[in-house]
Amino acid sequence: MTDSQRNCFMAVAEHSSFSKAAEALYVSQPAVSKNISTLEAELQVTLFDRQGKYVLLTKAGEILLSFLTEYNREYDA
């Protein structure tokens, strides 16, 4: 997982939207989509249920979000 993939994942999870995540990260929406698609392929799981322009975390996405949240907390400490 690259820093870019991690940042995109966290932003999409926070905003429940690829386009809003892109705005928050100051990157294009296709760049966010590509990072998420690549991450899902690497992990061999679906991280988000896409429902129109909004997305919801899957169970795998919830687990990854929990792990990364704890990782960031420990890293900051």
C-alpha positions, 0 to 999 in steps of 0.5 A: 500500500502506497501513501497515496493509496492510503490517503485516498482510502482514508479520504473516501472513507471520511467523505463517502464520495470519490469526488469529495475525497478528490477535492479534499486531496487536491487531486482529480477524481480519476486519480482517486478511483485509480488508487482505490482500484489498485489497492483493491486489486492488491488486497484482493477485496472490495473496500467500498460499495458504490451506490451512485455518487456515494460509497459505503465501506464494506466489511473489509473496508471497515477493518482496513479503516480501523487498522489505519486509524490505529496505525496513524494514532500510534505513528503520531504518538 
